Amino acid sequence: MCLSIPSKVVKIDKKNEVATVDTMGVQREASLSLMSEEEIHVGDYVLLHIGFIMNKIDETEALESLALYKEIIDAMNEEDRLQAILEADECPNSGA
């Protein structure tokens, strides 16, 4: 199963239509090309899908979701964490 974890925008390159986002400490670039109607700013929280920023989300909602993800990760044993990482790497929709 592929999950979209809230990510915080840390840098924007308007010329190339990409943003650098931080997802629980991991930074990656994501395309802004699908966000023509809504302005994205550094500090905003967004959801990604296959390397594209799909929408901006409320900061409070994003922080609540991140806290829940952290609780889940902290409750997992090492073997379960490794399996979750391997499954995420095999997600057919991952591309960022």
Backbone hydrogen bonds, N-H to C=O, Kabsch-Sander energy under -0.5 kcal/mol:
donor,donor_aa,acceptor,acceptor_aa,energy
5,I,3,L,-0.7
7,S,46,V,-2.5
8,K,22,D,-2.4
9,V,44,D,-3.0
10,V,20,T,-3.1
11,K,20,T,-1.4
13,D,18,V,-3.2
14,K,12,I,-0.6
17,E,13,D,-0.6
17,E,14,K,-0.5
18,V,13,D,-1.9
19,A,30,A,-2.7
20,T,11,K,-2.7
21,V,19,A,-0.6
21,V,28,R,-3.0
22,D,8,K,-2.6
23,T,21,V,-0.5
23,T,26,V,-3.3
24,M,22,D,-0.6
26,V,23,T,-1.5
27,Q,25,G,-0.5
28,R,21,V,-2.0
30,A,19,A,-2.5
31,S,51,G,-3.0
32,L,17,E,-3.3
33,S,17,E,-0.5
35,M,32,L,-2.3
43,G,9,V,-2.8
44,D,41,H,-2.2
45,Y,57,I,-0.7
46,V,7,S,-2.9
47,L,55,N,-2.2
49,H,52,F,-2.4
52,F,49,H,-2.0
53,I,31,S,-2.8
54,M,47,L,-2.7
54,M,52,F,-0.6
55,N,47,L,-1.0
57,I,45,Y,-2.9
62,A,58,D,-2.5
63,L,59,E,-2.8
64,E,60,T,-2.2
65,S,61,E,-2.3
66,L,62,A,-2.5
67,A,63,L,-2.1
68,L,64,E,-1.9
69,Y,65,S,-2.5
70,K,66,L,-2.3
71,E,67,A,-2.0
72,I,68,L,-2.3
73,I,69,Y,-2.6
74,D,70,K,-2.8
75,A,71,E,-1.6
76,M,72,I,-0.8
76,M,73,I,-0.9
81,R,77,N,-2.3
82,L,78,E,-2.4
83,Q,79,E,-2.2
84,A,80,D,-2.3
85,I,81,R,-2.2
86,L,82,L,-2.4
87,E,83,Q,-2.5
88,A,84,A,-2.1
89,D,85,I,-2.2
90,E,86,L,-1.1
91,C,88,A,-1.2
94,S,91,C,-1.7
